[in-house]
Structures are given as structure tokens and as C-alpha cells.
Amino acid sequence: MAAPETQGAAAQGGEDRNGSHGGVGGVSFEGTKDCILEALSLPEGPGGTTASAGSPSVPCIFCEEHFPVAEQDKLLKHMIIEHKIVIADVKLVANFQRYILYWRKRFTEQPITDFCSVIRINSTAPLEEQDNYFLLCDVLPEDRLLREELQKQRLKEILEQQQQERNDTSFYGVCMFCNVEFSGNRSVLLNHMAREHAFNIGLPDNIVNCSEFLCTLQKKLDNLQCLYCEKTFRDRNTLRDHMRKKQHRRINPKNREYDRFYVINYLELGKSWEEVQLEDDRELLDHQEDDWSDWEEHPVSAVCLFCEKQAETIETLYVHMEDAHEFNLLKIKAELGLNFYQQVKLVNFIRREVHQCRCYGCQVKFKSKADLRTHMEETKHISLLPERPTWDQLQYYFPTYENDSLLCTLSDSEGDLTTQGQKEKVPVLSEDTAALRALKQSSILNQLLQQDCLQN
């Protein structure tokens, strides 16, 4: 029997969401090994004598064939036809190259049957007509952990890139509609296009790889293609009139090409912004009929990093930590130049050390938090922070306490509590333009515009 042509064709119908395997349509499954045989470790290099992990090609898991990264489908087809291995849900793999290199190494250490389910084709036919395919999917715990680790690494890279772009003052760009040049921060150009041309691709802080995004949009316009309906026109003036009259000065939300430029698409494994938004909308619909007439709002209290003191305002808590413990978080933030994400990691690091009754200044453990606090205050170790690599780690993105209100008060600006009244005036642009469109349609200016068109 001919081998399947695509990854999905071989995997469809043979596996349910709980990982159970049953005979369907002449295909039978043997048991998946659900134990992790050894600790996971992503390879520093590939599992063989092929190119390095940073090369532009990806090797086959079993042989020396290489394929360009951009020709991923050819590699998948090769592995199905030549080696009878199927990788399920390839689109959920954050880094396909490192994924392949990892399993290439693992398959040289242990048999493939230790990891993969076996799909038997034509299981009801005579033995000589039967054929076995191997399914590599996230039902295997090791594969699931690998996919999650690759997703975390990609999210870390995206957040670092986003932070770099937020602080970048060397940006240069040209407006796609009026050719005015802008330099400084990317937000200047994006806010200009939204304010002057009603072209809003989202808040600057929601976008990553902004320069590449703008180049992609500019190429479409240079090819005389509408950004929304994606139709092509004969000249630039016709395209401009079309986008203005049809209100097509926006991007096509169904075009998956743009997903990689929005941070929300990197937050959850296998979920696009539409799926995340749909979940949020569904939750709102489930609660829209609830009666909130008896709602009483209680102030949210933030807890001190070193004791049980609670304060209803962050200003009060900062004063307490400075007076009682000689710990000035705002001063540390300013001296070390901490951005928002670094502040989060520092707070979570201190929370964890105090929870474990360990002094982060000398690494001595104590029997109780009271003993730890006494030691740190007497030795002045509270203000003795360790070197940045100790706490500036990915693991401290995750809160030590899930209800830590202090994390919600951290700010990316330079001292919101000490420089009030000196903030830069940044325009706030709504991404929901439904009200704006309704206002334009009902405006009396439409009548004047129609009269002008009739006269011309």
C-alpha cells in the first residue's frame, strides 16, 4: 500500500485526545510507552555527523539526507515514505529544527519502539500486505515536555525581542500613506498612522519584530495589493481610493502570515490569538447573566517581601519595607536599570528564598522566617543582592505565590511614584474601532461629501 502523503493523513483517526489507541478503519495501535527513561536534555549539537543546530538545513531523523528549513514538508514526506515515521501536530512544534535534532540523537540511543506508537496499516489483510508506521506525538511524556520546553524558549526570545524594541530609540521608518519619515521609537510611526490615516495594526507594545512587519505590509502595497481584501489593482491611485472608500485601511485578520508579529500568539502552546480571544469571549458570555447587584469590592492588599505586613497601597508598602527592613525596591530598580520582566524575576526570587528560610546574601538556611529575618537585619544582608545571573533566570517568571499582588503594581517606567506629573504624553489608541466606524457612518459630513461628489 502506498505511504500517506501528509503527516495528518497517517495520524488522523488513530488516536484520541486522551492518548488511547483503538482499531479504526483497519488501522491498529500498539501501546505507547508512557515513561520517561532518563532526564530530558536539549542537544547542544545534532545527534550525528550532520550540520550544526544553527545551520539552514535540517537532517532526517534516521539518515544523512538534509532539507532546507523552508522545505519542512519535503522532509516530513521523506520520513514517511522512506522511514515510515509520522510526526503528529507538527504545527505545534515551536522550533522544528531543534525538535528533529533532539529525536535524531535519542533514536541513536534507544530503539524507536521505546518512544513511538505503532500504526499497522491493513491490519485485517494477509501478513505480507500489512505495513507498520511509527507515530511520534505528545502522548509520549518526553515528547510533550520537549515541545513545552521549546515553546518556553521561543516565548523567552520573543519577550526579550519585544523589550528591546520597546526601549529602542534608533528606529527609522517611513509612513506607508504619506511618506513622512519618522525616527526614534517605533510607537511614533505607529501612532501617526493610526491617528492621521486611521490605520491601526494594534498597540505598539503588542507587536514584535515591528520592522519586519512594516516591510511585509509595504511590499504588499508596492505590489498594488489591498491589505484587507488582498485584491490587486492596476495602479497606486486606484488602490488608494479603494482602501479609503471601502475602509480597508487595516490588515486581514484571517491572514496567518501576520500571526508571528503579535506577542499573544506565542503565549500558549498551539493556540492562536483567535482561540485565546474566543475563550475570553466564551467566559464573558457564561457570566453575562450573573447578578452583580450585591457586589462589594474589597481592596487588594500587597504583602511585604520579608514579613507578614500587608498594605492597601503600594506606596505604603514601599515605605514599610524601607523603614522596617532598609530595602528600597525603587532605588534598586533605578540603580540596576531593571525593566518590568526583570523586576518580576527579582521579586519572585526573593519570595522563594524567604519562603525556603534561606538568606540570599550568604545562602545560610534557618529554621523559621523569624530567625531568617533577624539574621538578615543584623547582618544587613537584606540589601545584599546576589549577582544578576543568580536571579535573572527564566524560572523566576513564574510567581512563588499565585496571589502575589505586588507583581501587579510593578511598572516599566522610571519611578511612577516619584515622578508624577512628568510622564510623557503617549496617545492611547483603541483597537476596537466599531464605535469609530458607526460615528463616521452617522456623521453629517457624509451629506456634504455626497453633495461634493455629485457636483464633481
Buried (B, 14 or more C-beta within 10 A) or exposed (E): EEBBEBBEEBBBEBBEEEEEBEEEEEBBBEEBBEEEEEEEEBBEEBBBEBBEBEBEBBBBBBBEBBBEEEEBEEBBBBBBEEBBBBBBBBEBBBBBBBBBBBBBBBBEEEEBEBBBBBBBBBBEEEEEEBBEBBBBBBBBBBBBEBBEBBBBBBBBBBBEBBBEBBEEEEBEBEBBBEEEEBEEBBBBBBBBBBEEBBBBBBBBEBBBBBEEBBEBBEEBBEEBBBBBEEEEBEEEEEBBEBBEEEBBBBBBEEEEEBBBBBBBBBBEBEBBBEEBEEEEEEEEEEEEEEEEEEEEEEEEBBBBBBBEBBBEEBEBBBEBBBEBBEBBBBBBBEEBEBBBBBBBBBBBBBBBBBEEBBBBBEEBEBEEBEEBBEBBBEEEBBEEBEEEEEBBEEEBBEBBEEEBBBBEBBEBEEEBEEEEEEEEEEEEBEEEBEEEEEEEEEEEEEEEEEEEEEEE
